[in-house]
Amino acid sequence: QKEVEQNSGPLSVPEGAIASLNCTYSDRGSQSFFWYRQYSGKSPELIMSIYSNGDKEDGRFTAQLNKASQYVSLLIRDSQPSDSATYLCAVNIGGGTSYGKLTFGQGTILTVHP
Amino acid sequence: DGGITQSPKYLFRKEGQNVTLSCEQNLNHDAMYWYRQDPGQGLRLIYYSQIVNDFQKGDIAEGYSVSREKKESFPLTVTSAQKNPTAFYLCASSAGLAGNSEQFFGPGTRLTVL
């Protein structure tokens, strides 16, 4: 089992729809979770960070964390063609908030078509 | 402008050569990281440093070396011992430890072995 696993893509949604990206992780003790967006040929940019169970909203983006089930998801409402990118889930595997590194999933490619 | 700079943007290396990739940040961040990304893959951690004059191996440190003589600089040397160095190299920094601090990425360096 991979330490951080994302739902296999690619994911294709129509413009205006909700895109749902999922990520599961292996370490029950993980405390910190991050979503990054990466456009083709570019470096990742941070979209959301979440540390507590529940939902965290920022504009059209909502991160959802369920530590008991060991998954974190990212919802994108009113999806736009400019949201088309690879989305990377990152988890602080191997320790609590004092541990120094993140483990990344393999990424999910999202395409939003007009 | 505050941010992370990496140079060069593109780098070509001949077999048997060592090359050094530059990473500089003016965010006053304590921690810095080097990742490697291969096509269609997530990010894999090479080395990280939480304070000046200290660094730790990541998951794929073999064939790489780093130094952290200044807070703002964390250069990566790809040695001839790295058997498959062609990849996209990303430098990141965070204010504190990855467990409780967001990481931000530089624009990356694409290394190609000729």
Interface residues (C-beta under 8 A of the other chain):
Chain A: V4 Q31 S32 F34 Y36 K42 S43 P44 E45 L46 S49 Y51 L88 A90 N92 G95 G96 T97 S98 Y99 G100 K101 L102 T103 F104 G105 Q106 G107
Chain B: A31 Y33 Y35 G40 Q41 G42 L43 R44 L45 Y48 Q50 Q56 G58 L90 L97 A98 G99 N100 E102 Q103 F104 F105 G106 P107 G108
